[in-house]
Amino acid sequence: MRFAVIGLLALGGLVWAADLNETYKNLKEAFEMKDYAKVKTLSAQTAKEAQELAKETQPSDATLVDSWKGRQEFAKEAQTYAEYTLAVSATQASDAALTIELTEALIAQNPKSEQIDTATPQYLAALGKQGAAKVNAAASKILAGRPENEYALDAVARNWSSPGPALTAANRLIGVIGRKKKPEGMSDADWQRTKTEMLGSAYTSAGVIQAGQNRYADADRNLKAAMPLVSGNSTMLSYVYYYLGVANYQMGKVTADKSKMMSGLQYTDKAVATGGPMQAQASSTSAIMKREMAGGR
């Protein structure tokens, strides 16, 4: 990412923004040297000075308006650059604690900054070492300012212990992932794989939660959409087959549709054959289904 502010620095030394000009140059040097402690400090200082400069009102003298516009543009570019240095530094840091520290400084500085999207994957991965609760809390905080951040949506959607927020996140992720642009520096193949994994997880999460809410038609639709996306993941398939079995069996039971009940049984038996976390429960559920269909209780 490049910034016009680099060119603006040459305009007469920016005598009308001397403090910001000097702080910006120091930040640029610290960033290039990968001095992350200084980047954190100078980024905050740069953002503060830029915000102060941005408050300057437009002069009434028409001859001064162009200079004022230049200062406003410089303030905007400097603030964006301050956020950029934090985000990139967070991705470069080899220490997980430092990645967390820099990203949280960025979120505090501007919770709506688009630069947060750059740091989110490494930030959530670093927090993953501290447990799922930390990841979910951080992802929820990111979404308050960046409601379409795909990595944060994915993290919240996977947290089935909070079904309401998880279902909301899953549905939102399904809606936004198709229009997301490939992150800078990521290969086409890696981006396609990431999108497939996220979409498969989102459809699975939505379907599992909806099955638990007895919304069987919705669960059936989402879980069938998930199937081709998670075909190589036995853990996800375990959930997909099991809850497809429950959804179809229950829909058939309510309407006395024996073929639908049989479809549910077949999905349940696939969950048994697939193995994974739902295998034991699927085996027990399959036995109950077979007994009921045979006229037993």
N, C-alpha and C positions, 0 to 999 in steps of 0.2 A: 504494500500500500504506500502511495506517495502523497506528499502533502505540498500544496501550493505555498504554505508558510515558509518553506525553505527558500523559495524565490523571493518572498516578501522581505526576508531578512536583509536583503541587499539594498533595499530602498532607503537610502539616506541614513542608514544605521538605526532607523525607527526611533528617532530621538523623542517622539511623542509617546513611546511605549517602552522606555528604557529598561524599567524593572523587569517587565515580562520578557523583553528581548534577551536580557542577560540570563534570566532563569531558564528560558527555553533552550538557549545554547548550552547551558550546563547540563540540562536534561538530555539533550542530544548526545553530548559527550559521554555521560554516564551510561546511556542506553547502548552506545556503540562499544563501550568497554565492558558491558555486562555487569556493571556494578549495581546489583539489584537493590541494595539498601538505599543507595543514592537515588535510583530510579523511583522508588516508592516515595521518598521525601520530596524530590523535585517535581514529580508528577502532581502531587497534591498542591505544591506551591504554584506551579504553572497554571493549574486549573483555577486556583483561587484568584490569581492575578488576572487571568483571562476573563473570569466572570466579572471582576471589578471593571475592567476596561469595557466589557460589553454593555455595562450600565450607562455609559456616556450617551447623553441625548444628542440628537441631531442638531447641529448649529443652525441658527437662523440666517447666518451669512452664507449666501450661495457659493461663495468662493472657497468656503471651508468644507463643503459637503463631501467632495471627493476624498479629501484626507480623512474625514470621519468614516467614510465607507471603507477605506483601506484599513483603518484601525479595527473596525468591526469585523472585517474578514480575517484579519490577523488574530483577533481574539477567538474567533470560532475555530480556526485551524489549529491554534495552539492548544485549545482545550481538547480537540479531537486527538491531537498528537499525544497529549498527556495520557489519555485513556489508552491509546494504541500501545504506548511503551509498556504500560502495566500488563496489558493482555498478552503481548508477545513475550515479555519477560516471564510471565507465568507459564507459558508453554515451553520456554527454553530451560527453565530451572530444573536441575536434576534432583533437587530435594523436594519431596512431596509437601513438607511443611511450608516451604517457601512458595510453592505453587498456590497453596491455599491462602497464604498471607497476602500475596500480590493480587489474587483474584478478588478476595474479600475487600481489599483496599479499593479496587476498581468498582465493585458493586456499591460500596459506600460513597464513592466519589460521584457516580452517576448510575443509578440503578436501571436507567433506560438506555444506557450506552450500547450501541450495536457491537462494540468491541468485546462485550461480555460473551457474545456467541463464539468468538475465537478461543477464549480461555476455558469455556465450559467443559469440553470433553476431558481435558487433563485435570481440571479442578474436581470434577465429580469422581474421576478415577482415583485421585489422591485421597479424597474423603472416603472412598470405598474401603480403604484400609482401616478406617475407624468405625465401620459398621453401616448397615443399611439405614438406620435412623438418621445418621448424619447426612447421608446422601439425599434422603427424601426431604429433610428440612432445608438443605441448601438449594435443591432443585425447586422447591416451592417458593423460596425467596427469589430466585432468579425469575420465575414466571410472573411474579408481581410486577416486574419492570419489563420483562421480555416474554410476553405471553405466547409467542410462537417459537421459542427456542426448542428445537427438536430434541436435543439431548436432555434437557430438563423435563420436557413432556414425557419422554421415554422412561426416565427414572421414576416419575410419579405414577405413570401408567402401570409400572411393574409392581407397585406396592399394593397388593390385593388386600392387605390388612386394613386399608382405608378405602373401601370400595367406591364411595362417592367421588372423592377427588381422582381416584385412579380411572374410573369410567369417563369422567369429564376429560382428563388428560388424554386417554386413549382415543376418544372420539375426535378431539382437537388435532391430535397427531395425525390421524387418518386423513383429516381434511387439509393439513398444511404440508405434509411431507412431499407431495407431488410437485409443489411449486418452489421448493427450497433449492437454492443454488449450491453447487458443489463448493465446499470450503476451499480456500486458497491453499495450494500445496498438496491437495489430496488427489490421487489418481482417479480416473473415471471408474476403474474396476472397484477400487476400495469404496468409492462413494455409492456405487450401485449396490454393493454388498451391505453397506451400512443402512441404506434406505430399505432394502429387502428385510433385513433383520428387525429394524424398527417397526416397519409396517406389519410384519408377521406377529411381532410381540403385541402391537396395539390391537390387532384384530383378535388375538388370543385373549388378551386381558379383557376386552369388551365382552367377548362371548362368555368367558368364565364367570365374570361378575353378573351378567344378565341371566345366566342359567341359575345362579344363586338367588336371584330376585324373581325367579319363576317367569321370566320374560323369554320363554322358550323359542318363539319365532325369531326374535332379535338375536338370541344366542346362536341359533342354527345358521342364520345368515352370516354372522361375523366369523364363526368358527369354520365354516366352509370356505370363506375368503382367506382364512389363515392357512388352511391345509397346504396349498402349493408353496407358500412362502416359508413354511417351517419344515418342509419335507425331509431335510437332512438333520433335523434336531430332534432326537428321540425324547428328550425331556419335554419340549413343547408339544410334540405330537401326543405324548401321554395325556396331557391336559386336554388337547383338542379332541381326541377320540373319546375320552371319558365323558366330557361335557356334551359332546354331540350325541353320545348315546343317551344320556339323561334327557336332553332336550327332545330328541325324537321320540323316545319311549313315552315321555309324559304327554307330548302332543297327541300321540296315537292313543294313549290311554283315555284322555279326555274325550276324544271323538270316536272312540271304539274302532279305530283304524288299525287293524291287525298288521297290515303291511308296514305302517309307520312304526309300530311297536317292534316289529322284527328288524327294521332298519336301526332302531335304537340299540337293540341287542347286538347287532353285528358291529356297530361302532364300539360298543362296550367291550366286546371280545377282541377287537383290534387294540384297544387300550391294554388288555391283558397280554396280548402277543407282543406288543411294542416294548413292554417293560416300562421303566421309568417310575416316577414318584406316585402315579395313580394306579399302578398294577394291582396291588393288593386290594384296594377299594373297588377297582373294576371287577376283579374276580368275585368278590362278595356280591356286588350289585348284579352281575351277570347271573349268578345263581338265583337271586331273588326274581329277576325278570323271567327267567326260564320257568320257575315254579308258578309264577302268576299266570304266565301264558298257557301253562298246562292245566290251569284251573285250580291250582293249589293256593295256599295262603302263606 
